[in-house]
Amino acid sequence: MFLAIYSAAFARFDGVADNNQKACCITNPVPLTPEIKERIGVCWHRTKGVSIFCRIKYYQFVRYGVKVLAKWWMVRAGDNNELLPIWQSKDIISIGWQALGDARKYSSREALIQRANQIYSEEKPGTRIQWASQVWKFSNEITINDRIITYEKDSREYLIGTATGEYEYNPSVHAYYPNIIQVKWDKKRLSRDILSQGAKNSLGAISTVFRVDDWGSEFETLLEGKVVNVKSDPDDNDPEFNNEDFVQQAKSMVEDAIDRLDPWQMQDLVAGILQAMGYQVRVSPKGPDGGVDILAHKDAFGFEQPIIKVQVKHRNDKSSAPEIQQLLGANPMGGSCIFVATGGFKTTAVKVAQQNDVKLLDLTGLADLVTNWYESLPSETKALIPMKKIYIPFR
């Protein structure tokens, strides 16, 4: 697998940078008007003279005030995008860890971690810290006017919005994801395919909530319909980076490589996976295929059960229930069915598949099979997606 680490470089200014809090303590600032204070969401307190604590990462001091570049956050909509419908209908983002309760009752990140240690005592210490830190970021560091990004797997598109409210804890909206922030979603979405490789890598991290400020200007440029000038990837200075992020970024890169194949190459890829599993395969030639792209069987003549019939759809649109039914009705009757759709499946299609024992594979599932069976793939199939295996320590 091709693995790479990219994260935001931390900017330092006149004062002390706190890398754990992702904030700056700045002494002797220029005067700020009430309007500027409200706009950037500064939290004020005084210690030994005049000091300011800001949950804002970048500052540009000018003669008459402060210009703050927007913070950009990636927030994942559950493990399988299951939260997207409610996010869009209610104009919110939300995260879980409901057992921690209202995050506003904790005076510090350390207090939240201490509580997580008690509640999630069966989890690894690093996992407990990571979970508590994400809740702290969500509740204390996302502020009004921050930009929010989330990813829809089926369409391979990013949704972009703007935070319009402060953090709240509201189990009535969702019992399992009660940590909520109001968001106004933009109408325009961005395809993952048009992003630079560096942006794709950074957005592929596995964490639920994380900063992606370094790619904010790229998103703004793309939202304006302009062409992005690809920049070099930022240095890795993120102390919270972990091996799980590393692996998730690699998986995202495998998905990208698969998605770049044309429909005929995709068909050959699926056939190659079945060959790696020990099946004999017959791939339909270009043209009408009667609803079956690939036939797979254990013996050379195709007599031995099970006989597997496969339909492959490589497109952005979700596959429908009638397409599943067409595969079920195609010859040979009674064969086991696999339906591959890189654009995902409509809800009705999933129901029909479950009722008829049809195995469904989306882009993520296909990428998992490629990585699991890569060493056994035929050489011509490997040539479609050249990859290199590397090892990283897990502790």
SEKOLMI-399981 format. One record per residue (C-alpha): residue in three letters; z, y, x; chain. Coordinates in nm, 3 decimals, decimal comma, padded with zeros to 5 digits, m for minus. Layout:
# SEKOLMI-399981
[ALA [Z Y X] A],
...
END
This chain:
# SEKOLMI-399981
[MET [00,000 00,000 00,000] A],
[PHE [m00,061 00,355 00,110] A],
[LEU [00,277 00,529 00,109] A],
[ALA [00,355 00,892 00,171] A],
[ILE [00,651 01,124 00,127] A],
[TYR [00,612 01,483 00,017] A],
[SER [00,881 01,718 m00,095] A],
[ALA [00,954 02,085 m00,118] A],
[ALA [01,045 02,272 00,196] A],
[PHE [01,359 02,478 00,143] A],
[ALA [01,330 02,853 00,185] A],
[ARG [01,608 03,043 00,358] A],
[PHE [01,683 03,410 00,317] A],
[ASP [01,950 03,659 00,418] A],
[GLY [02,255 03,451 00,338] A],
[VAL [02,357 03,088 00,336] A],
[ALA [02,128 02,820 00,194] A],
[ASP [02,298 02,540 00,004] A],
[ASN [02,064 02,240 00,024] A],
[ASN [02,275 02,024 m00,206] A],
[GLN [02,274 02,280 m00,486] A],
[LYS [01,916 02,392 m00,415] A],
[ALA [02,039 02,751 m00,433] A],
[CYS [02,101 03,054 m00,216] A],
[CYS [02,411 03,262 m00,166] A],
[ILE [02,283 03,606 m00,075] A],
[THR [02,502 03,886 00,057] A],
[ASN [02,439 04,260 00,038] A],
[PRO [02,141 04,243 m00,199] A],
[VAL [01,941 04,537 m00,317] A],
[PRO [02,061 04,684 m00,651] A],
[LEU [01,951 04,484 m00,955] A],
[THR [01,906 04,637 m01,298] A],
[PRO [02,044 04,458 m01,610] A],
[GLU [01,686 04,381 m01,711] A],
[ILE [01,616 04,203 m01,381] A],
[LYS [01,947 04,016 m01,402] A],
[GLU [01,861 03,887 m01,748] A],
[ARG [01,508 03,792 m01,652] A],
[ILE [01,600 03,575 m01,355] A],
[GLY [01,917 03,427 m01,504] A],
[VAL [02,151 03,526 m01,223] A],
[CYS [02,508 03,399 m01,242] A],
[TRP [02,735 03,666 m01,099] A],
[HIS [03,069 03,645 m00,930] A],
[ARG [03,248 03,845 m00,664] A],
[THR [03,411 03,705 m00,353] A],
[LYS [03,503 03,923 m00,052] A],
[GLY [03,288 04,216 m00,144] A],
[VAL [02,960 04,182 m00,330] A],
[SER [02,803 03,836 m00,341] A],
[ILE [02,558 03,677 m00,575] A],
[PHE [02,510 03,312 m00,660] A],
[CYS [02,162 03,237 m00,791] A],
[ARG [02,017 02,914 m00,923] A],
[ILE [01,678 03,040 m00,816] A],
[LYS [01,498 02,904 m00,511] A],
[TYR [01,254 03,172 m00,397] A],
[TYR [01,315 03,543 m00,358] A],
[GLN [01,098 03,833 m00,255] A],
[PHE [01,304 04,147 m00,202] A],
[VAL [01,120 04,468 m00,267] A],
[ARG [01,237 04,822 m00,259] A],
[TYR [01,328 04,859 m00,625] A],
[GLY [01,428 04,508 m00,727] A],
[VAL [01,362 04,138 m00,691] A],
[LYS [01,052 03,935 m00,774] A],
[VAL [01,126 03,570 m00,846] A],
[LEU [00,862 03,301 m00,846] A],
[ALA [00,898 03,054 m01,133] A],
[LYS [01,077 02,727 m01,076] A],
[TRP [00,875 02,418 m01,164] A],
[TRP [01,038 02,098 m01,285] A],
[MET [00,905 01,748 m01,344] A],
[VAL [01,095 01,579 m01,628] A],
[ARG [01,001 01,224 m01,726] A],
[ALA [00,978 01,134 m02,096] A],
[GLY [01,165 00,804 m02,074] A],
[ASP [01,062 00,487 m01,894] A],
[ASN [00,749 00,436 m02,105] A],
[ASN [00,675 00,781 m02,246] A],
[GLU [00,871 00,685 m02,559] A],
[LEU [01,024 01,034 m02,582] A],
[LEU [00,696 01,228 m02,592] A],
[PRO [00,651 01,223 m02,973] A],
[ILE [00,995 01,374 m03,038] A],
[TRP [00,955 01,619 m02,748] A],
[GLN [00,633 01,751 m02,895] A],
[SER [00,749 01,756 m03,256] A],
[LYS [01,079 01,931 m03,180] A],
[ASP [00,966 02,139 m02,879] A],
[ILE [01,230 02,001 m02,644] A],
[ILE [01,290 01,800 m02,330] A],
[SER [01,579 01,556 m02,313] A],
[ILE [01,749 01,313 m02,077] A],
[GLY [02,003 01,035 m02,122] A],
[TRP [02,329 00,926 m01,957] A],
[GLN [02,500 01,003 m02,286] A],
[ALA [02,824 00,837 m02,172] A],
[LEU [02,889 01,136 m01,946] A],
[GLY [02,913 01,362 m02,250] A],
[ASP [02,851 01,736 m02,250] A],
[ALA [02,771 01,836 m01,890] A],
[ARG [02,910 02,187 m01,947] A],
[LYS [03,264 02,053 m01,941] A],
[TYR [03,234 01,968 m01,570] A],
[SER [03,319 02,251 m01,334] A],
[SER [03,111 02,117 m01,046] A],
[ARG [02,857 01,857 m00,943] A],
[GLU [03,133 01,671 m00,761] A],
[ALA [03,340 01,649 m01,081] A],
[LEU [03,040 01,506 m01,263] A],
[ILE [02,984 01,249 m00,987] A],
[GLN [03,353 01,152 m01,003] A],
[ARG [03,317 01,086 m01,376] A],
[ALA [02,996 00,888 m01,318] A],
[ASN [03,184 00,674 m01,066] A],
[GLN [03,430 00,583 m01,341] A],
[ILE [03,179 00,519 m01,619] A],
[TYR [02,911 00,342 m01,415] A],
[SER [03,141 00,158 m01,175] A],
[GLU [02,918 m00,153 m01,176] A],
[GLU [02,623 00,044 m01,036] A],
[LYS [02,565 00,110 m00,666] A],
[PRO [02,732 00,426 m00,529] A],
[GLY [02,395 00,583 m00,446] A],
[THR [02,270 00,518 m00,799] A],
[ARG [02,580 00,681 m00,952] A],
[ILE [02,536 00,990 m00,737] A],
[GLN [02,167 01,012 m00,821] A],
[TRP [02,227 00,983 m01,196] A],
[ALA [02,502 01,244 m01,199] A],
[SER [02,296 01,478 m00,981] A],
[GLN [02,002 01,462 m01,223] A],
[VAL [02,227 01,548 m01,517] A],
[TRP [02,370 01,838 m01,315] A],
[LYS [02,025 01,970 m01,230] A],
[PHE [01,910 01,943 m01,589] A],
[SER [02,217 02,116 m01,734] A],
[ASN [02,288 02,378 m01,468] A],
[GLU [01,971 02,454 m01,275] A],
[ILE [01,692 02,463 m01,536] A],
[THR [01,694 02,813 m01,682] A],
[ILE [01,495 03,007 m01,941] A],
[ASN [01,132 03,073 m01,834] A],
[ASP [01,130 02,781 m01,590] A],
[ARG [00,810 02,580 m01,610] A],
[ILE [00,831 02,216 m01,723] A],
[ILE [00,587 01,934 m01,645] A],
[THR [00,580 01,585 m01,792] A],
[TYR [00,326 01,305 m01,772] A],
[GLU [00,154 01,104 m02,046] A],
[LYS [00,055 00,768 m01,896] A],
[ASP [m00,202 00,664 m02,155] A],
[SER [m00,417 00,977 m02,126] A],
[ARG [m00,329 01,035 m01,758] A],
[GLU [m00,259 01,398 m01,841] A],
[TYR [00,021 01,638 m01,759] A],
[LEU [00,182 01,843 m02,034] A],
[ILE [00,309 02,184 m01,927] A],
[GLY [00,563 02,400 m02,105] A],
[THR [00,817 02,679 m02,058] A],
[ALA [01,191 02,650 m02,109] A],
[THR [01,291 02,878 m02,397] A],
[GLY [01,659 02,792 m02,438] A],
[GLU [01,972 02,704 m02,247] A],
[TYR [02,103 02,351 m02,204] A],
[GLU [02,280 02,193 m02,501] A],
[TYR [02,440 01,858 m02,575] A],
[ASN [02,322 01,741 m02,917] A],
[PRO [02,347 01,369 m03,003] A],
[SER [02,214 01,441 m03,354] A],
[VAL [01,867 01,497 m03,208] A],
[HIS [01,870 01,171 m03,012] A],
[ALA [02,175 00,948 m02,971] A],
[TYR [02,063 00,804 m02,636] A],
[TYR [01,906 01,122 m02,494] A],
[PRO [02,146 01,397 m02,610] A],
[ASN [02,103 01,638 m02,316] A],
[ILE [01,848 01,885 m02,449] A],
[ILE [01,661 02,203 m02,353] A],
[GLN [01,421 02,385 m02,586] A],
[VAL [01,063 02,411 m02,454] A],
[LYS [00,743 02,577 m02,574] A],
[TRP [00,454 02,345 m02,486] A],
[ASP [00,120 02,488 m02,371] A],
[LYS [m00,187 02,383 m02,568] A],
[LYS [m00,382 02,304 m02,251] A],
[ARG [m00,319 01,982 m02,062] A],
[LEU [m00,424 01,892 m01,709] A],
[SER [m00,584 01,563 m01,606] A],
[ARG [m00,418 01,390 m01,313] A],
[ASP [m00,765 01,338 m01,166] A],
[ILE [m00,812 01,710 m01,088] A],
[LEU [m00,489 01,748 m00,888] A],
[SER [m00,476 01,746 m00,510] A],
[GLN [m00,350 01,427 m00,348] A],
[GLY [m00,035 01,603 m00,232] A],
[ALA [00,050 01,709 m00,587] A],
[LYS [m00,015 01,358 m00,716] A],
[ASN [00,218 01,213 m00,454] A],
[SER [00,501 01,455 m00,526] A],
[LEU [00,474 01,414 m00,902] A],
[GLY [00,484 01,036 m00,862] A],
[ALA [00,853 01,028 m00,764] A],
[ILE [01,063 00,798 m00,980] A],
[SER [01,349 01,041 m01,052] A],
[THR [01,388 01,167 m01,408] A],
[VAL [01,438 01,534 m01,312] A],
[PHE [01,316 01,695 m00,990] A],
[ARG [01,172 02,019 m00,851] A],
[VAL [00,800 02,057 m00,777] A],
[ASP [00,787 02,428 m00,685] A],
[ASP [00,537 02,370 m00,406] A],
[TRP [00,273 02,271 m00,658] A],
[GLY [00,341 02,541 m00,917] A],
[SER [00,064 02,768 m00,789] A],
[GLU [m00,181 02,477 m00,807] A],
[PHE [m00,090 02,413 m01,169] A],
[GLU [m00,120 02,781 m01,256] A],
[THR [m00,463 02,796 m01,092] A],
[LEU [m00,583 02,491 m01,282] A],
[LEU [m00,445 02,624 m01,611] A],
[GLU [m00,655 02,938 m01,554] A],
[GLY [m00,963 02,717 m01,518] A],
[LYS [m01,009 02,795 m01,149] A],
[VAL [m01,086 02,559 m00,861] A],
[VAL [m00,793 02,467 m00,638] A],
[ASN [m00,817 02,511 m00,263] A],
[VAL [m00,648 02,198 m00,131] A],
[LYS [m00,356 02,284 00,096] A],
[SER [m00,175 02,071 00,347] A],
[ASP [00,116 01,871 00,217] A],
[PRO [00,460 02,027 00,250] A],
[ASP [00,713 01,898 00,497] A],
[ASP [00,972 01,651 00,378] A],
[ASN [01,307 01,828 00,377] A],
[ASP [01,452 01,688 00,055] A],
[PRO [01,789 01,528 00,129] A],
[GLU [01,784 01,339 m00,202] A],
[PHE [01,461 01,152 m00,132] A],
[ASN [01,505 00,776 m00,165] A],
[ASN [01,312 00,455 m00,119] A],
[GLU [01,253 00,415 m00,492] A],
[ASP [01,060 00,744 m00,490] A],
[PHE [00,862 00,615 m00,194] A],
[VAL [00,761 00,298 m00,379] A],
[GLN [00,683 00,481 m00,704] A],
[GLN [00,449 00,719 m00,522] A],
[ALA [00,268 00,419 m00,376] A],
[LYS [00,230 00,265 m00,723] A],
[SER [00,088 00,593 m00,854] A],
[MET [m00,166 00,596 m00,572] A],
[VAL [m00,271 00,239 m00,660] A],
[GLU [m00,318 00,345 m01,023] A],
[ASP [m00,531 00,640 m00,909] A],
[ALA [m00,748 00,412 m00,696] A],
[ILE [m00,801 00,171 m00,986] A],
[ASP [m00,882 00,453 m01,227] A],
[ARG [m01,160 00,575 m00,996] A],
[LEU [m01,354 00,248 m01,040] A],
[ASP [m01,654 00,245 m01,271] A],
[PRO [m01,652 00,010 m01,577] A],
[TRP [m01,841 m00,267 m01,397] A],
[GLN [m01,615 m00,252 m01,093] A],
[MET [m01,314 m00,264 m01,326] A],
[GLN [m01,453 m00,581 m01,481] A],
[ASP [m01,495 m00,733 m01,133] A],
[LEU [m01,140 m00,632 m01,042] A],
[VAL [m00,992 m00,814 m01,342] A],
[ALA [m01,207 m01,119 m01,267] A],
[GLY [m01,084 m01,115 m00,905] A],
[ILE [m00,719 m01,110 m01,021] A],
[LEU [m00,781 m01,417 m01,238] A],
[GLN [m00,945 m01,590 m00,942] A],
[ALA [m00,638 m01,512 m00,730] A],
[MET [m00,430 m01,683 m00,998] A],
[GLY [m00,638 m01,998 m00,963] A],
[TYR [m00,888 m01,962 m01,247] A],
[GLN [m01,263 m02,017 m01,245] A],
[VAL [m01,431 m01,711 m01,395] A],
[ARG [m01,758 m01,619 m01,558] A],
[VAL [m01,835 m01,248 m01,586] A],
[SER [m02,075 m01,131 m01,857] A],
[PRO [m02,385 m00,950 m01,726] A],
[LYS [m02,450 m00,588 m01,818] A],
[GLY [m02,553 m00,545 m02,181] A],
[PRO [m02,412 m00,677 m02,512] A],
[ASP [m02,132 m00,925 m02,440] A],
[GLY [m02,029 m01,036 m02,789] A],
[GLY [m01,679 m00,891 m02,742] A],
[VAL [m01,596 m01,092 m02,428] A],
[ASP [m01,638 m00,957 m02,074] A],
[ILE [m01,481 m01,245 m01,880] A],
[LEU [m01,418 m01,614 m01,947] A],
[ALA [m01,156 m01,787 m01,732] A],
[HIS [m01,065 m02,156 m01,716] A],
[LYS [m00,895 m02,398 m01,478] A],
[ASP [m01,175 m02,652 m01,429] A],
[ALA [m01,526 m02,589 m01,297] A],
[PHE [m01,696 m02,683 m01,627] A],
[GLY [m01,472 m02,484 m01,862] A],
[PHE [m01,346 m02,782 m02,064] A],
[GLU [m00,981 m02,775 m01,967] A],
[GLN [m00,738 m02,568 m02,173] A],
[PRO [m00,634 m02,295 m02,169] A],
[ILE [m00,961 m02,106 m02,185] A],
[ILE [m00,899 m01,733 m02,153] A],
[LYS [m01,131 m01,468 m02,293] A],
[VAL [m01,093 m01,115 m02,163] A],
[GLN [m01,216 m00,778 m02,287] A],
[VAL [m01,205 m00,483 m02,046] A],
[LYS [m01,214 m00,120 m02,162] A],
[HIS [m01,210 00,141 m01,887] A],
[ARG [m01,190 00,482 m02,055] A],
[ASN [m00,945 00,759 m02,144] A],
[ASP [m00,933 00,679 m02,517] A],
[LYS [m00,677 00,432 m02,652] A],
[SER [m00,809 00,097 m02,773] A],
[SER [m00,784 00,022 m03,144] A],
[ALA [m00,684 m00,267 m03,370] A],
[PRO [m01,047 m00,350 m03,468] A],
[GLU [m01,129 m00,399 m03,099] A],
[ILE [m00,842 m00,646 m03,066] A],
[GLN [m00,964 m00,827 m03,376] A],
[GLN [m01,318 m00,842 m03,236] A],
[LEU [m01,187 m01,021 m02,927] A],
[LEU [m00,993 m01,266 m03,144] A],
[GLY [m01,306 m01,348 m03,345] A],
[ALA [m01,536 m01,392 m03,045] A],
[ASN [m01,640 m01,729 m02,906] A],
[PRO [m01,487 m01,952 m02,789] A],
[MET [m01,261 m01,963 m03,093] A],
[GLY [m00,902 m02,055 m03,025] A],
[GLY [m00,906 m01,930 m02,668] A],
[SER [m00,617 m01,729 m02,526] A],
[CYS [m00,687 m01,355 m02,521] A],
[ILE [m00,627 m01,077 m02,270] A],
[PHE [m00,724 m00,719 m02,354] A],
[VAL [m00,735 m00,471 m02,064] A],
[ALA [m00,745 m00,100 m02,152] A],
[THR [m00,679 00,162 m01,887] A],
[GLY [m00,647 00,427 m02,160] A],
[GLY [m00,367 00,237 m02,335] A],
[PHE [m00,342 00,112 m02,693] A],
[LYS [m00,290 00,261 m03,037] A],
[THR [00,022 00,154 m03,223] A],
[THR [m00,182 m00,051 m03,471] A],
[ALA [m00,353 m00,233 m03,184] A],
[VAL [m00,016 m00,328 m03,036] A],
[LYS [00,097 m00,469 m03,372] A],
[VAL [m00,219 m00,680 m03,413] A],
[ALA [m00,182 m00,807 m03,056] A],
[GLN [00,182 m00,906 m03,111] A],
[GLN [00,093 m01,090 m03,432] A],
[ASN [m00,182 m01,292 m03,258] A],
[ASP [m00,030 m01,349 m02,911] A],
[VAL [m00,285 m01,127 m02,736] A],
[LYS [m00,176 m01,016 m02,391] A],
[LEU [m00,224 m00,639 m02,344] A],
[LEU [m00,268 m00,477 m02,003] A],
[ASP [m00,273 m00,101 m01,949] A],
[LEU [m00,334 00,079 m01,620] A],
[THR [00,026 00,040 m01,504] A],
[GLY [00,030 m00,333 m01,580] A],
[LEU [m00,304 m00,379 m01,405] A],
[ALA [m00,176 m00,196 m01,096] A],
[ASP [00,129 m00,425 m01,086] A],
[LEU [m00,097 m00,732 m01,091] A],
[VAL [m00,313 m00,590 m00,814] A],
[THR [m00,015 m00,534 m00,584] A],
[ASN [00,148 m00,869 m00,670] A],
[TRP [m00,171 m01,072 m00,610] A],
[TYR [m00,344 m00,855 m00,352] A],
[GLU [m00,310 m01,099 m00,062] A],
[SER [m00,483 m01,372 m00,268] A],
[LEU [m00,770 m01,159 m00,401] A],
[PRO [m01,126 m01,250 m00,298] A],
[SER [m01,254 m01,030 m00,015] A],
[GLU [m01,511 m00,862 m00,240] A],
[THR [m01,233 m00,768 m00,484] A],
[LYS [m01,014 m00,627 m00,204] A],
[ALA [m01,311 m00,415 m00,100] A],
[LEU [m01,291 m00,235 m00,435] A],
[ILE [m00,940 m00,110 m00,353] A],
[PRO [m00,867 m00,129 00,021] A],
[MET [m00,490 m00,126 00,078] A],
[LYS [m00,249 m00,183 00,363] A],
[LYS [00,088 m00,356 00,335] A],
[ILE [00,385 m00,193 00,504] A],
[TYR [00,760 m00,260 00,502] A],
[ILE [01,043 m00,014 00,443] A],
[PRO [01,418 m00,086 00,462] A],
[PHE [01,623 m00,101 00,142] A],
[ARG [01,999 m00,059 00,172] A],
END
